[in-house]
């Protein structure tokens, strides 16, 4: 193997659009504090690649996982776009998790896993068209504590989720560093937070089962006036 190819494989993970595994696709470096999560990332990635083992964790930056865990309450109602082990994780800490997924095979596998684990508060819905994945008309306005956007057309999902999340609730959008996936969601989230003066957190860090640095954004809607 040529030296350059080996460098690309080790440092960039074979992705020529990425500066390195330690940078987001926008080129932002992982903060120094994020390196504390590197051992967990490597362990989870090895277990997944070698044995197919998936930890019951969302595939989002570890710092975002910790933050959401600290915020989550047992009475939370959650809408998740893009199902995964995150569905099982959210069900551990929240009251109701409704999850929308476009991959029918993955829906079937998750439903079997939910049944095997006897999880009664997580429901996975198959919607494979983009316009279906951002149609939240089945959920009442101001009824959700968290909208977790990790799939579907992210800008449309973020916009559609805004009225569904109650004042003081949260919207998380993952992969905001990936232009082809998140499209304009990063700009939308930032613009809304600026206009409404909402709290906004940007998480850049390693994720479970994937030795790369990703970015996700978490916005909290302002509470209703007293």
N, CA and C of each residue as an Amber inpcrd file, in Angstrom:
protein
   678
   0.8540000  -1.2020000   0.0000000   0.0000000   0.0000000   0.0000000
   0.8860000   1.2470000   0.0000000   0.5610000   2.1820000  -0.8610000
   1.3330000   3.4070000  -0.9280000   1.2040000   4.1900000   0.3720000
   2.2300000   4.9910000   0.6580000   2.2380000   5.7680000   1.8960000
   1.0390000   6.6980000   1.9520000   0.7300000   7.3460000   0.8150000
  -0.4010000   8.2770000   0.7930000  -1.7220000   7.5510000   1.0530000
  -1.8830000   6.3750000   0.4460000  -3.0990000   5.5890000   0.6590000
  -3.2190000   5.1560000   2.1100000  -2.0760000   4.7620000   2.7050000
  -2.0810000   4.3590000   4.1090000  -2.4430000   5.5450000   4.9920000
  -1.8900000   6.7190000   4.6600000  -2.2140000   7.9360000   5.4180000
  -3.7140000   8.2310000   5.3440000  -4.2620000   8.1520000   4.1270000
  -5.6890000   8.4210000   3.9570000  -6.5330000   7.4230000   4.7450000
  -6.1230000   6.1790000   4.7540000  -6.8800000   5.1450000   5.4530000
  -6.8560000   5.3740000   6.9590000  -5.6790000   5.6750000   7.4880000
  -5.5390000   5.8140000   8.9380000  -6.0490000   7.1660000   9.4280000
  -5.6390000   8.2210000   8.7650000  -5.9430000   9.5650000   9.2520000
  -7.3150000  10.0480000   8.7850000  -7.6530000   9.7930000   7.5300000
  -8.9310000  10.2720000   7.0030000 -10.0020000   9.1910000   6.9600000
  -9.6320000   7.9460000   7.2400000 -10.6130000   6.8770000   7.1750000
 -11.0760000   6.5980000   5.7620000 -10.2220000   6.9290000   4.7910000
 -10.5790000   6.6980000   3.4030000 -11.5290000   7.7270000   2.8240000
 -11.7890000   8.7960000   3.5550000 -12.7000000   9.8440000   3.0970000
 -11.8840000  11.0620000   2.6700000 -11.7220000  11.2850000   1.3700000
 -10.8740000  12.3970000   0.9140000 -11.4620000  13.7680000   1.2180000
 -12.7470000  13.8340000   1.5400000 -13.3730000  15.1260000   1.8450000
 -13.1540000  15.5360000   3.2950000 -12.6110000  14.6310000   4.0850000
 -12.4140000  14.9100000   5.5120000 -10.9500000  15.2410000   5.7830000
 -10.7030000  16.3050000   6.5100000  -9.3260000  16.7020000   6.8370000
  -8.6350000  15.6050000   7.6330000  -9.3230000  15.0570000   8.6170000
  -8.8350000  13.9150000   9.3850000  -9.9910000  13.3590000  10.1930000
  -9.7690000  12.2160000  10.8060000 -10.7800000  11.6340000  11.6900000
 -11.0650000  12.5380000  12.8880000 -10.1540000  13.4510000  13.1560000
 -10.2430000  14.3040000  14.3330000 -10.8600000  15.6650000  14.0270000
 -11.4070000  15.7890000  12.8070000 -12.0910000  17.0090000  12.3850000
 -13.4870000  16.6490000  11.8680000 -14.4130000  17.5550000  12.0350000
 -15.7170000  17.3800000  11.3990000 -15.5520000  17.5600000   9.8930000
 -16.6140000  17.2560000   9.1510000 -16.5370000  17.4420000   7.7090000
 -16.4770000  18.9150000   7.3190000 -16.8070000  19.8050000   8.2520000
 -16.6310000  21.2370000   8.0060000 -15.1970000  21.6730000   8.2740000
 -14.3890000  20.7650000   8.8210000 -12.9970000  21.0870000   9.1210000
 -12.7590000  21.5690000  10.5310000 -13.7900000  21.5460000  11.3810000
 -13.6250000  21.9780000  12.7720000 -12.9950000  20.8570000  13.5940000
 -11.9740000  21.1510000  14.3840000 -11.3220000  20.1050000  15.1660000
 -12.1350000  19.7240000  16.3990000 -11.9200000  18.4980000  16.8500000
 -12.5320000  18.0880000  18.1110000 -11.9070000  18.9140000  19.2330000
 -12.6920000  19.4240000  20.1770000 -12.0850000  20.1500000  21.2940000
 -11.2280000  19.2040000  22.1340000 -10.2620000  19.7740000  22.8410000
  -9.3590000  18.9300000  23.6280000 -10.1120000  18.0570000  24.6120000
 -11.1930000  18.5800000  25.1830000 -11.9690000  17.7880000  26.1450000
 -12.5850000  16.5490000  25.4950000 -12.7830000  16.6210000  24.1680000
 -13.3810000  15.4900000  23.4690000 -12.4940000  14.2690000  23.3950000
 -11.1840000  14.4570000  23.5660000 -10.2820000  13.3080000  23.4950000
 -10.4780000  12.3540000  24.6730000 -11.1450000  12.8190000  25.7100000
 -11.4540000  11.9100000  26.8210000 -12.4010000  10.8020000  26.3810000
 -13.1380000  11.0350000  25.2940000 -14.0850000  10.0320000  24.7930000
 -13.4580000   9.0940000  23.7710000 -12.2030000   9.3330000  23.4060000
 -11.5620000   8.5030000  22.3890000 -11.4700000   7.0300000  22.7980000
 -11.0870000   6.6880000  24.0320000 -11.0370000   5.2620000  24.3890000
 -12.3890000   4.5580000  24.2410000 -13.4610000   5.2180000  24.6580000
 -14.7890000   4.6100000  24.5120000 -15.1460000   4.4420000  23.0440000
 -14.8180000   5.4550000  22.2440000 -15.0830000   5.3830000  20.8110000
 -14.3530000   4.1980000  20.1810000 -13.0740000   4.0470000  20.4890000
 -12.2910000   2.9520000  19.9190000 -12.8200000   1.5930000  20.3700000
 -13.1980000   1.4840000  21.6450000 -13.7240000   0.2180000  22.1600000
 -15.0520000  -0.1300000  21.4930000 -15.9470000   0.8510000  21.3820000
 -17.2410000   0.6020000  20.7480000 -17.0790000   0.2880000  19.2630000
 -16.1480000   0.9960000  18.6010000 -15.9270000   0.7630000  17.1740000
 -15.3690000  -0.6340000  16.9370000 -14.4230000  -1.0660000  17.7520000
 -13.8590000  -2.4060000  17.6040000 -14.9250000  -3.4720000  17.8290000
 -15.7250000  -3.3250000  18.8840000 -16.7610000  -4.3140000  19.1800000
 -17.7860000  -4.4030000  18.0520000 -18.0770000  -3.2520000  17.4430000
 -19.0460000  -3.2360000  16.3470000 -18.4510000  -3.8440000  15.0780000
 -17.2430000  -3.4040000  14.7010000 -16.6350000  -3.8760000  13.4660000
 -16.2710000  -5.3600000  13.5540000 -15.7950000  -5.7970000  14.7130000
 -15.3130000  -7.1720000  14.8470000 -16.4250000  -8.1610000  15.1570000
 -17.3890000  -7.7300000  15.9760000 -18.3950000  -8.6810000  16.4550000
 -19.8410000  -8.2550000  16.1820000 -20.0290000  -7.0800000  15.5870000
 -21.3820000  -6.6210000  15.3080000 -22.1470000  -6.1780000  16.5360000
 -21.4370000  -5.8890000  17.6150000 -22.0980000  -5.4840000  18.8580000
 -22.3670000  -3.9830000  18.8480000 -23.6010000  -3.6380000  19.0940000
 -23.9930000  -2.2290000  19.1490000 -24.3680000  -1.8630000  20.5820000
 -23.7070000  -0.8980000  21.1820000 -24.1260000  -0.4750000  22.5200000
 -25.4580000   0.2540000  22.4310000 -26.2120000   0.2260000  23.5110000
 -27.4960000   0.9340000  23.5310000 -27.2100000   2.4060000  23.7900000
 -26.7650000   3.0620000  22.7220000 -26.4100000   4.4790000  22.7490000
 -26.7490000   5.0980000  21.4030000 -27.1020000   6.3730000  21.3640000
 -27.2260000   7.0460000  20.0700000 -25.8480000   7.2140000  19.4300000
 -25.7940000   7.2010000  18.1120000 -24.5270000   7.4250000  17.4170000
 -24.3570000   8.9170000  17.1850000 -24.2250000   9.6370000  18.2670000
 -24.0240000  11.0830000  18.2640000 -22.8410000  11.3660000  19.1890000
 -22.2770000  12.5640000  19.1710000 -21.1320000  12.8360000  20.0520000
 -21.4160000  12.4590000  21.5060000 -20.4230000  11.8650000  22.1420000
 -20.5990000  11.4270000  23.5310000 -21.0220000  12.5830000  24.4350000
 -20.5050000  13.7700000  24.1810000 -20.8850000  14.9210000  25.0020000
 -22.3740000  15.2140000  24.8720000 -22.9210000  15.0340000  23.6680000
 -24.3530000  15.2340000  23.4630000 -25.1540000  14.1670000  24.1940000
 -24.6520000  12.9360000  24.1900000 -25.3230000  11.8540000  24.9260000
 -25.4140000  12.2050000  26.4060000 -24.3040000  12.6360000  26.9710000
 -24.2920000  12.9680000  28.4010000 -25.2270000  14.1330000  28.7020000
 -25.2240000  15.1260000  27.8340000 -26.0710000  16.2960000  28.0730000
 -27.5480000  15.9170000  28.0170000 -27.9360000  15.1610000  27.0070000
 -29.3330000  14.7480000  26.8930000 -29.7440000  13.8490000  28.0570000
 -28.8300000  12.9860000  28.4740000 -29.1450000  12.1230000  29.6280000
 -29.4120000  12.9690000  30.8620000 -28.6400000  14.0280000  31.0480000
 -28.8260000  14.8920000  32.2190000 -30.1340000  15.6690000  32.1480000
 -30.6100000  15.9580000  30.9380000 -31.8320000  16.7430000  30.7810000
 -33.0890000  15.8830000  30.8050000 -32.9970000  14.6620000  30.3120000
 -34.1780000  13.8110000  30.1120000 -34.9190000  13.5480000  31.4170000
 -36.2400000  13.5170000  31.3080000 -37.1000000  13.2540000  32.4690000
 -38.0650000  12.1160000  32.1440000 -38.5040000  11.3990000  33.1770000
 -39.3540000  10.2250000  32.9450000 -40.6930000  10.5340000  32.2750000
 -41.1240000  11.7910000  32.2870000 -42.4030000  12.1230000  31.6510000
 -42.2380000  12.6770000  30.2340000 -41.0380000  12.6590000  29.6980000
 -40.7910000  13.2130000  28.3770000 -41.4840000  12.4060000  27.2860000
 -42.0350000  13.1240000  26.3070000 -42.5360000  12.5280000  25.0680000
 -41.5710000  12.9210000  23.9570000 -41.1160000  11.9250000  23.2020000
 -40.0480000  12.1330000  22.2240000 -40.5120000  11.6900000  20.8390000
 -40.1920000  12.5000000  19.8420000 -40.3400000  12.1110000  18.4430000
 -38.9470000  11.9870000  17.8600000 -38.6280000  10.8240000  17.3330000
 -37.3080000  10.5490000  16.7670000 -37.4400000  10.3110000  15.2660000
 -36.6370000  10.9900000  14.4840000 -36.6030000  10.7760000  13.0380000
 -35.2840000  10.0980000  12.7210000 -35.3560000   8.8230000  12.3460000
 -34.1650000   8.0130000  12.1430000 -33.9700000   7.0880000  13.3310000
 -34.4330000   5.8570000  13.2160000 -34.3980000   4.9190000  14.3440000
 -33.0230000   4.2750000  14.4880000 -32.7810000   3.6860000  15.6360000
 -31.5180000   3.0030000  15.8770000 -31.4360000   2.5690000  17.3290000
 -30.2250000   2.3110000  17.7840000 -30.0450000   2.0000000  19.2000000
 -30.4460000   3.1930000  20.0520000 -30.4510000   4.3680000  19.4320000
 -30.9280000   5.5660000  20.1300000 -32.3830000   5.4140000  20.5660000
 -33.1700000   4.6720000  19.7910000 -34.5750000   4.4480000  20.1390000
 -34.6730000   3.7170000  21.4740000 -33.8600000   2.6820000  21.6220000
 -33.8600000   1.9080000  22.8700000 -33.3150000   2.7560000  24.0160000
 -32.2890000   3.5540000  23.7250000 -31.6860000   4.4140000  24.7540000
 -32.6890000   5.4510000  25.2410000 -33.3700000   6.1130000  24.3270000
 -34.3570000   7.1210000  24.7060000 -35.4850000   6.5000000  25.5210000
 -35.8640000   5.2740000  25.1700000 -36.9610000   4.6040000  25.8860000
 -36.5920000   4.3020000  27.3370000 -35.2930000   4.2100000  27.6230000
 -34.8600000   3.9620000  29.0110000 -35.1860000   5.1320000  29.9240000
 -35.1370000   6.3420000  29.3700000 -35.1900000   7.5360000  30.2050000
 -36.4330000   8.3910000  29.9880000 -37.2260000   8.0710000  28.9850000
 -38.3730000   8.9180000  28.6330000 -39.6710000   8.1110000  28.6800000
 -40.7680000   8.8140000  28.6820000 -42.0730000   8.1750000  28.8140000
 -42.5130000   7.4950000  27.5240000 -42.5220000   8.2360000  26.4310000
 -42.9650000   7.7260000  25.1390000 -41.9450000   8.1100000  24.0820000
 -41.5760000   7.1530000  23.2250000 -40.6860000   7.4140000  22.0940000
 -41.3750000   6.9310000  20.8260000 -41.7270000   7.8580000  19.9650000
 -42.2470000   7.5260000  18.6330000 -41.1230000   7.7740000  17.6470000
 -40.7710000   6.7330000  16.8880000 -39.6180000   6.8220000  16.0050000
 -40.0330000   6.5330000  14.5650000 -39.5390000   7.3470000  13.6440000
 -39.8320000   7.2160000  12.2180000 -38.5650000   6.7410000  11.5090000
 -38.7050000   5.7040000  10.6790000 -37.5370000   5.1240000  10.0040000
 -37.8860000   4.7980000   8.5510000 -36.9030000   5.0340000   7.6420000
 -37.1270000   4.8320000   6.2170000 -36.6570000   3.4630000   5.7160000
 -35.8900000   2.7490000   6.5290000 -35.3680000   1.4390000   6.1320000
 -36.2730000   0.3550000   6.7100000 -37.0360000  -0.3170000   5.8410000
 -38.0220000  -1.2850000   6.3260000 -37.3670000  -2.4720000   7.0220000
 -36.2010000  -2.9070000   6.5300000 -35.4930000  -4.0160000   7.1820000
 -35.0730000  -3.6270000   8.5920000 -34.5580000  -2.4040000   8.7530000
 -34.1360000  -1.9320000  10.0650000 -35.3370000  -1.7800000  10.9900000
 -36.4740000  -1.3660000  10.4420000 -37.6960000  -1.2690000  11.2460000
 -38.0560000  -2.6340000  11.8150000 -38.0150000  -3.6530000  10.9660000
 -38.3580000  -5.0040000  11.4060000 -37.4030000  -5.4970000  12.4850000
 -36.1020000  -5.2640000  12.2880000 -35.1180000  -5.7000000  13.2800000
 -35.3250000  -4.9880000  14.6150000 -35.5750000  -3.6840000  14.5570000
 -35.7790000  -2.9260000  15.7900000 -37.0450000  -3.3530000  16.5120000
 -38.1030000  -3.5960000  15.7530000 -39.3500000  -4.0300000  16.3780000
 -39.1760000  -5.3660000  17.0860000 -38.4040000  -6.2520000  16.4900000
 -38.1210000  -7.5410000  17.1350000 -37.2970000  -7.3320000  18.4000000
 -36.3210000  -6.4120000  18.3430000 -35.4830000  -6.1390000  19.5100000
 -36.2910000  -5.4900000  20.6250000 -37.1950000  -4.6080000  20.2570000
 -38.0750000  -3.9670000  21.2430000 -38.9520000  -5.0090000  21.9250000
 -39.4770000  -5.9440000  21.1330000 -40.3050000  -7.0130000  21.6970000
 -39.4740000  -7.9370000  22.5870000 -38.2450000  -8.2680000  22.1380000
 -37.3790000  -9.1490000  22.9240000 -37.0360000  -8.5450000  24.2700000
 -36.8010000  -7.2410000  24.2770000 -36.4540000  -6.5490000  25.5190000
 -37.6800000  -6.1440000  26.3320000 -38.8640000  -6.4250000  25.7970000
 -40.1350000  -6.1140000  26.4620000 -40.2410000  -4.6170000  26.7660000
 -39.8770000  -3.8220000  25.7770000 -39.9870000  -2.3620000  25.8850000
 -41.3720000  -1.9580000  25.4070000 -42.1200000  -1.3210000  26.2490000
 -43.5110000  -0.9960000  25.9180000 -43.7230000   0.4600000  25.5350000
 -42.7120000   1.2840000  25.6970000 -42.9080000   2.7210000  25.4760000
 -42.1850000   3.2500000  24.2380000 -41.7380000   2.3500000  23.3430000
 -41.0850000   2.7590000  22.0990000 -41.8390000   2.1630000  20.9200000
 -42.1050000   2.9890000  19.9320000 -42.8760000   2.5710000  18.7650000
 -42.1500000   3.0570000  17.5100000 -41.8790000   2.1430000  16.5850000
 -41.1600000   2.4620000  15.3600000 -42.1320000   2.4210000  14.1870000
 -42.1490000   3.4930000  13.3900000 -43.0650000   3.6240000  12.2620000
 -42.2610000   3.6700000  10.9720000 -42.6840000   2.8890000   9.9820000
 -42.0050000   2.8530000   8.6890000 -42.5730000   3.9330000   7.7680000
 -41.7020000   4.8850000   7.3800000 -42.0610000   5.9150000   6.4080000
 -40.8510000   6.1190000   5.5020000 -40.9720000   5.7190000   4.2610000
 -39.7760000   5.7190000   3.4200000 -39.6720000   6.9180000   2.4980000
 -40.7230000   7.6560000   2.3190000 -40.6430000   8.8420000   1.4580000
 -40.2310000  10.0560000   2.2920000 -39.4260000  10.9260000   1.6880000
 -38.9160000  12.0920000   2.4090000 -40.0400000  12.9720000   2.9330000
 -41.0850000  13.1770000   2.1120000 -42.1670000  14.0520000   2.5640000
 -42.9680000  13.4330000   3.6970000 -42.9580000  12.0980000   3.7830000
 -43.6360000  11.4280000   4.8910000 -42.8370000  11.5620000   6.1780000
 -41.5100000  11.5590000   6.0590000 -40.6630000  11.6010000   7.2410000
 -40.6650000  12.9590000   7.9280000 -41.1570000  13.9840000   7.2470000
 -41.2540000  15.2980000   7.8890000 -42.7160000  15.7380000   8.0370000
 -43.6380000  14.7650000   7.9320000 -45.0530000  15.0480000   8.1720000
 -45.3720000  14.6550000   9.6100000 -45.4760000  15.6550000  10.4760000
 -45.7180000  15.3990000  11.8910000 -47.1490000  15.7770000  12.2910000
 -48.0560000  15.7050000  11.3350000 -49.4420000  16.1170000  11.6010000
 -50.1420000  15.2130000  12.6120000 -49.6060000  14.0150000  12.8380000
 -50.2090000  13.1190000  13.8350000 -49.8750000  13.5240000  15.2650000
 -48.9680000  14.4680000  15.4140000 -48.5830000  14.9170000  16.7490000
 -49.1190000  16.3280000  16.9780000 -49.7020000  16.5310000  18.1300000
 -50.3000000  17.8360000  18.4430000 -49.2200000  18.8830000  18.6510000
 -49.5540000  20.1100000  18.3780000 -48.6350000  21.2110000  18.6500000
 -48.3110000  21.2680000  20.1370000 -47.0780000  21.6180000  20.4470000
 -46.6030000  21.7760000  21.8290000 -46.8350000  20.5190000  22.6660000
 -46.6720000  19.3440000  22.0340000 -46.8960000  18.0860000  22.7470000
 -45.6090000  17.3220000  23.0400000 -44.4890000  17.7500000  22.4480000
 -43.2420000  17.0040000  22.5680000 -42.2360000  17.7240000  23.4660000
 -41.4740000  16.9260000  24.1950000 -40.3740000  17.4700000  24.9950000
 -39.0590000  17.4470000  24.2310000 -38.9670000  16.5300000  23.2570000
 -37.7460000  16.4200000  22.4630000 -38.0850000  15.9290000  21.0680000
 -37.5670000  16.6090000  20.0640000 -37.5460000  16.1070000  18.6900000
 -36.0930000  15.7620000  18.3900000 -35.8410000  14.5240000  18.0420000
 -34.4900000  14.0100000  17.8380000 -34.3280000  13.7000000  16.3530000
 -33.6710000  14.5900000  15.6240000 -33.5970000  14.4960000  14.1620000
 -32.2540000  13.8910000  13.7590000 -32.2900000  12.6150000  13.3800000
 -31.0820000  11.9200000  12.9430000 -31.3780000  11.1280000  11.6750000
 -32.2520000  11.6650000  10.8390000 -32.6290000  11.0170000   9.6000000
 -33.6020000  11.8980000   8.8510000 -34.0080000  11.4340000   7.6680000
 -34.9440000  12.2050000   6.8790000 -34.3410000  13.4970000   6.3560000
 -35.1450000  14.3110000   5.6990000 -34.6650000  15.6200000   5.2340000
 -34.5560000  16.5690000   6.4160000 -33.3650000  16.7450000   6.9360000
 -33.1830000  17.4350000   8.2040000 -33.7420000  18.8600000   8.2490000
 -33.5360000  19.6920000   7.2230000 -34.1070000  21.0440000   7.3210000
 -35.6250000  21.0320000   7.4470000 -36.2810000  20.1900000   6.6350000
 -37.7350000  20.1040000   6.6900000 -38.2150000  19.5210000   8.0220000
 -37.4700000  18.5320000   8.5300000 -37.8440000  17.9330000   9.8170000
 -37.6990000  18.9450000  10.9490000 -36.6230000  19.7280000  10.9150000
 -36.4370000  20.7470000  11.9510000 -37.5700000  21.7580000  11.9120000
 -37.9070000  22.2410000  10.7300000 -38.9630000  23.2410000  10.5950000
 -40.3090000  22.6850000  11.0390000 -40.6000000  21.4340000  10.6420000
 -41.8770000  20.8230000  11.0040000 -41.9610000  20.5100000  12.4930000
 -40.8060000  20.2640000  13.1240000 -40.8010000  19.9080000  14.5470000
 -40.9990000  21.1110000  15.4530000 -40.6380000  22.2950000  14.9790000
 -40.6840000  23.4820000  15.8380000 -42.0320000  23.6770000  16.5340000
 -43.1600000  23.6660000  15.8180000 -44.4290000  23.8830000  16.5200000
 -44.8580000  22.6910000  17.3760000 -44.2860000  21.5170000  17.1090000
 -44.6740000  20.3210000  17.8570000 -43.9830000  20.2330000  19.2160000
 -42.8460000  20.9130000  19.3450000 -42.1000000  20.9020000  20.6070000
 -42.6390000  21.9960000  21.5160000 -42.8990000  21.6340000  22.7430000
 -43.4870000  22.5810000  23.6860000 -42.4750000  23.6500000  24.0950000
 -42.9160000  24.8000000  24.5670000 -41.9840000  25.8040000  25.0890000
 -41.1060000  25.1900000  26.1830000 -39.8250000  25.4270000  26.0950000
 -38.8840000  24.8210000  27.0310000 -38.3780000  23.4640000  26.5890000
 -38.9420000  22.9270000  25.4920000 -38.5060000  21.6390000  24.9720000
 -37.2860000  21.7640000  24.0830000 -36.7780000  20.6180000  23.6330000
 -35.5180000  20.5560000  22.9030000 -35.7030000  19.9940000  21.4950000
 -34.8300000  20.4470000  20.5860000 -34.7130000  19.8530000  19.2550000
 -33.2340000  19.5720000  19.0110000 -32.9200000  18.3110000  18.7500000
 -31.5460000  17.9240000  18.4370000 -31.4640000  17.5730000  16.9600000
 -30.4770000  18.1140000  16.2550000 -30.2380000  17.7970000  14.8510000
 -28.8160000  17.2750000  14.7190000 -28.6790000  16.0450000  14.2480000
 -27.3540000  15.4380000  14.1430000 -26.7620000  15.6450000  12.7610000
 -25.4330000  15.4650000  12.6830000 -24.6780000  15.5400000  11.4250000
 -24.8140000  16.8920000  10.7370000 -24.8270000  17.9460000  11.5130000
 -24.9530000  19.2820000  10.9220000 -23.6760000  19.7260000  10.2080000
 -22.6380000  18.9000000  10.2860000 -21.4030000  19.2030000   9.5500000
 -21.3940000  18.5770000   8.1710000 -22.3840000  17.7590000   7.8440000
 -22.4030000  17.0460000   6.5680000 -23.3550000  17.7510000   5.6180000
 -22.7980000  18.4520000   4.6570000 -23.6220000  19.2740000   3.7720000
 -24.6330000  18.4410000   2.9960000 -24.2350000  17.2840000   2.4870000
 -25.1290000  16.5020000   1.6430000 -26.2480000  15.8470000   2.4520000
 -26.0700000  15.7200000   3.7620000 -27.1010000  15.1220000   4.6130000
 -27.9210000  16.1830000   5.3070000 -27.2390000  17.1060000   5.9670000
 -27.9480000  18.1180000   6.7560000 -28.3990000  19.2970000   5.9080000
 -27.7960000  19.4290000   4.7180000 -28.1540000  20.5140000   3.7990000
 -28.0820000  21.8570000   4.5330000 -29.2190000  22.5120000   4.7030000
 -29.2090000  23.8440000   5.3050000 -29.6670000  23.8380000   6.7660000
 -29.7140000  22.6710000   7.3830000 -30.2430000  22.6090000   8.7500000
 -29.3730000  23.3980000   9.7210000 -28.0530000  23.3950000   9.5080000
 -27.1650000  24.1360000  10.4110000 -27.5190000  25.6160000  10.4060000
 -27.7240000  26.1550000   9.2150000 -28.0820000  27.5650000   9.1030000
 -29.4650000  27.8420000   9.6800000 -30.3980000  26.9100000   9.4640000
 -31.7560000  27.0900000   9.9880000 -31.7690000  27.1090000  11.5100000
 -31.0600000  26.1400000  12.1040000 -31.0210000  26.0580000  13.5730000
 -30.3750000  27.3180000  14.1460000 -29.2580000  27.7240000  13.5550000
 -28.5520000  28.9110000  14.0410000 -29.4040000  30.1590000  13.9010000
 -30.0660000  30.3040000  12.7520000 -30.8880000  31.4930000  12.5030000
 -32.0620000  31.5560000  13.4800000 -32.6920000  30.4120000  13.7320000
 -33.8250000  30.4000000  14.6640000 -33.3630000  30.7510000  16.0750000
 -32.2610000  30.1590000  16.4960000 -31.7460000  30.4290000  17.8360000
 -31.3840000  31.8930000  18.0020000 -30.8110000  32.4750000  16.9620000
 -30.4270000  33.8910000  17.0180000 -31.6600000  34.7870000  17.0680000
 -32.6320000  34.4970000  16.2010000 -33.8290000  35.3340000  16.1300000
 -34.6510000  35.2630000  17.4070000 -34.7580000  34.0560000  17.9910000
 -35.5920000  33.8620000  19.1800000 -34.7930000  33.9560000  20.4730000
 -33.4810000  34.1470000  20.3460000 -32.5880000  34.1940000  21.5170000
 -32.7190000  32.9280000  22.3610000 -32.7010000  31.7890000  21.6640000
 -32.8140000  30.4870000  22.3290000 -31.4390000  29.9570000  22.7240000
 -31.3560000  29.1880000  23.7830000 -30.1020000  28.4940000  24.0890000
 -29.7520000  27.5120000  22.9680000 -28.5000000  27.4590000  22.5840000
 -28.0450000  26.5740000  21.5120000 -26.7060000  25.9740000  21.9050000
 -26.6120000  24.6640000  21.7960000 -25.3670000  23.9570000  22.0860000
 -24.8910000  23.2680000  20.8100000 -23.5940000  23.3590000  20.5390000
 -22.9850000  22.6700000  19.4060000 -22.0090000  21.6420000  19.9640000
 -22.2400000  20.3850000  19.6080000 -21.4020000  19.2970000  20.1040000
 -20.5490000  18.7660000  18.9560000 -19.2420000  18.7690000  19.1600000
 -18.3200000  18.1850000  18.1940000 -17.4940000  17.1440000  18.9310000
 -17.5520000  15.9170000  18.4630000 -16.7950000  14.8910000  19.1760000
 -16.9340000  13.5240000  18.5420000 -16.2420000  12.5690000  19.1500000
 -16.3030000  11.1840000  18.7140000 -17.6760000  10.6040000  19.0370000
 -18.0440000   9.5850000  18.2650000 -19.3450000   8.9500000  18.4380000
 -19.1580000   7.4530000  18.6210000 -20.1180000   6.7620000  19.2280000
 -20.0050000   5.3140000  19.3690000 -19.9440000   4.6040000  18.0160000
 -19.0660000   3.6170000  17.9180000 -19.0250000   2.6730000  16.7930000
 -18.5580000   3.2750000  15.4720000 -18.0200000   4.4770000  15.5040000
 -17.5750000   5.1100000  14.2620000 -16.4280000   6.0550000  14.5970000
 -15.2260000   5.6870000  14.1930000 -14.0360000   6.4390000  14.5860000
 -13.8940000   7.6930000  13.7270000 -14.8230000   8.6310000  13.9450000
 -14.7970000   9.9350000  13.3040000 -15.3390000  10.9600000  14.2880000
 -15.0540000  12.2120000  13.9930000 -15.6460000  13.3150000  14.7520000
 -16.8530000  13.8340000  13.9760000 -17.9780000  13.9180000  14.6600000
 -19.2070000  14.4400000  14.0790000 -19.6570000  15.6760000  14.8340000
 -20.6280000  16.3660000  14.2460000 -21.2150000  17.5400000  14.8870000
 -22.7200000  17.3780000  14.9990000 -23.2590000  17.8110000  16.1250000
 -24.7050000  17.8660000  16.3090000 -25.0630000  19.1460000  17.0410000
 -26.2930000  19.6250000  16.8260000 -26.7330000  20.8760000  17.4430000
 -28.0110000  20.6280000  18.2390000 -28.0600000  21.2240000  19.4180000
 -29.2180000  21.0890000  20.2970000 -29.7540000  22.4750000  20.6230000
 -31.0140000  22.6650000  20.3270000 -31.6770000  23.9380000  20.5910000
 -32.7690000  23.7340000  21.6270000 -32.8920000  24.6880000  22.5140000
 -33.9900000  24.6490000  23.4790000 -34.9180000  25.8320000  23.2410000
 -36.1940000  25.5320000  22.9930000 -37.1560000  26.6070000  22.7950000
 -37.3410000  27.3800000  24.0960000 -37.5660000  28.6460000  23.9720000
 -37.7760000  29.4580000  25.1650000 -39.0670000  29.0630000  25.8660000
 -39.0580000  29.0280000  27.1970000 -40.2980000  28.7510000  27.9370000
 -41.3640000  29.7930000  27.6280000 -42.6110000  29.4100000  27.8260000
 -43.7090000  30.3520000  27.6130000 -43.6410000  31.4650000  28.6390000
 -44.0380000  32.6700000  28.2830000 -44.0260000  33.7830000  29.2490000
 -44.8870000  33.4570000  30.4620000 -44.4360000  33.8790000  31.6070000
 -45.1850000  33.6040000  32.8540000 -46.4910000  34.4090000  32.8670000
